Amino acid sequence: MANKELVDVIDYILNRCDEKSIDAVAAAVVRRRKELTMFGGNFPDPKEMAKEISGQINPGASLEGMRETVRNMAVRIIRQEAPELNDKQIAELTAAWIPDRSEGTIPSNVLLEMIDQFVRYSSGRMQKADDNKLRAELGDWPQRYWKVFPEIVKIIIKEYLNGEIDKKAYLSKIAAALSIEG
């Protein structure tokens, strides 16, 4: 019997996926293929990894200390599960899974809120009080937000604001873009 999730995915792609949504599906497939190539299908179990990490994190440690602990553990697990990977590949995987926040990476949940605020403002749906609060805290926040959005997010926002895609397609593409970026 076929895997139900696989059947659902194939059904979605073949019967319900519109032309614009197929780009998000294609990008997800490319990302997954890259992961499979790098790991050869031997992925660490996320539940086991989380359990191990939680047991090793010192609650009194600094945030950067905790991040370093998580990074080191991820490197160790990758080396154990995929010994054929070289140092560069391990560094790339670790950076993709556990971004270094000091390099300016914005957490997905924060980025999603920023996108929502920007779109509400740009489409005239933002309350004046919310705009004023953001301006008091950040100055010209729409300009600042736009500068930090990944290019794929900018393209999707433009498509939505220009009426080229509907809200459902916009939300789907943003979700896919953030999963690829994150």
C-alpha positions in Angstrom: 0.0 0.0 0.0 1.3 3.5 -0.9 2.3 6.0 1.8 -0.7 8.2 2.4 1.4 11.4 2.6 3.0 10.6 -0.7 -0.3 10.0 -2.3 -1.6 13.3 -0.9 1.4 15.2 -2.2 1.2 13.7 -5.7 -2.6 14.4 -5.7 -2.0 18.0 -4.8 0.7 18.5 -7.4 -1.3 16.8 -10.2 -4.8 17.9 -9.4 -4.8 21.1 -7.4 -1.5 22.9 -7.8 -1.8 26.0 -9.9 1.0 27.3 -12.2 2.4 29.7 -9.6 2.3 27.3 -6.7 4.3 24.8 -8.6 7.4 27.0 -8.2 7.2 26.6 -4.4 6.8 22.9 -4.8 9.8 22.7 -7.2 11.9 24.8 -4.8 11.0 22.4 -2.0 11.9 19.4 -4.1 15.3 20.9 -5.0 16.1 21.6 -1.3 15.1 18.1 -0.3 17.1 16.5 -3.0 20.1 18.5 -1.9 19.6 17.3 1.7 19.2 13.7 0.5 22.4 13.9 -1.6 24.4 15.3 1.3 23.1 12.7 3.9 22.5 9.8 1.6 19.1 9.3 3.3 20.6 8.8 6.8 19.1 11.7 8.7 19.5 12.1 12.4 16.2 11.6 14.3 15.1 15.2 15.3 13.4 13.9 18.5 16.5 12.1 19.7 18.6 15.2 18.8 16.3 17.5 20.7 16.3 15.2 23.7 20.1 15.1 23.7 20.4 18.8 23.3 18.0 19.6 26.1 20.0 17.4 28.4 23.3 19.2 27.6 22.2 22.8 27.7 23.0 24.6 30.9 20.0 26.8 31.9 22.5 29.4 33.4 24.5 29.7 30.2 24.4 32.7 27.9 22.3 32.6 24.8 25.5 32.4 22.7 26.8 29.6 24.8 23.6 27.6 24.2 23.8 28.2 20.5 27.4 27.0 20.5 26.4 23.9 22.4 23.7 23.2 19.9 26.1 23.8 16.9 28.7 21.5 18.4 26.2 18.8 19.0 24.8 19.1 15.4 28.3 18.8 14.0 29.0 15.7 16.1 25.8 14.1 15.0 26.4 14.9 11.4 29.9 13.4 11.6 28.5 10.3 13.2 25.6 9.8 10.8 27.3 10.9 7.6 31.0 10.3 8.0 31.5 10.7 4.2 30.8 14.5 4.4 33.7 16.8 4.3 34.2 19.8 6.7 32.8 22.3 4.2 29.6 20.2 3.7 29.2 19.8 7.5 29.6 23.6 8.0 27.0 24.3 5.3 24.5 21.9 6.8 25.1 23.3 10.3 24.7 26.9 9.1 21.5 26.0 7.3 20.0 24.2 10.3 21.3 26.4 13.1 21.9 29.9 11.6 24.3 32.2 13.4 22.1 35.0 14.6 25.2 37.3 14.8 25.3 37.2 11.0 22.0 39.0 10.8 19.7 36.0 10.2 16.2 36.8 11.3 14.2 34.0 12.9 11.3 32.8 10.7 8.6 33.8 13.1 9.9 37.3 13.4 10.3 37.6 9.6 6.7 36.4 9.1 5.5 39.1 11.5 7.5 41.7 9.6 6.1 40.5 6.3 2.6 40.7 7.7 3.1 44.2 9.0 4.7 45.4 5.7 1.9 43.9 3.6 -0.8 45.4 5.8 0.8 48.8 5.6 1.4 48.6 1.9 -2.2 47.6 1.2 -3.6 50.3 3.4 -5.0 47.8 6.0 -2.7 48.8 8.9 -4.1 50.8 11.8 -2.6 54.2 12.1 -1.7 53.6 15.7 0.3 50.5 14.7 2.2 52.4 12.1 2.9 55.2 14.5 4.2 52.8 17.1 6.5 51.1 14.6 7.8 54.5 13.4 8.5 55.6 17.0 10.5 52.4 17.6 12.2 52.0 14.2 11.9 55.2 12.2 11.2 54.5 8.5 10.3 50.9 9.3 8.9 50.0 5.8 12.2 50.9 4.2 14.2 49.0 6.9 12.0 45.9 6.6 12.3 45.9 2.8 16.1 46.0 3.0 16.3 42.9 5.1 13.7 40.8 3.3 15.2 37.9 1.2 14.8 38.4 -2.5 12.3 35.6 -2.9 10.1 37.2 -0.2 10.3 40.6 -2.0 9.2 39.0 -5.3 6.2 37.2 -3.6 5.1 40.4 -1.8 5.3 42.3 -5.1 3.2 39.7 -6.9 0.6 39.8 -4.1 0.4 43.6 -3.9 0.2 43.9 -7.7 -2.8 41.5 -7.7 -0.9 38.9 -9.7 -1.6 36.2 -7.0 -4.4 35.7 -4.6 -4.1 35.6 -0.8 -4.1 31.8 -0.7 -1.2 31.6 -3.2 0.6 34.4 -1.4 0.4 32.6 2.0 1.5 29.3 0.4 4.5 30.9 -1.3 5.6 32.8 1.8 5.4 29.7 3.8 7.5 27.8 1.2 10.0 30.7 0.9 10.5 30.9 4.7 11.1 27.1 4.9 13.6 27.4 2.2 15.3 30.5 3.6 15.3 29.2 7.2 
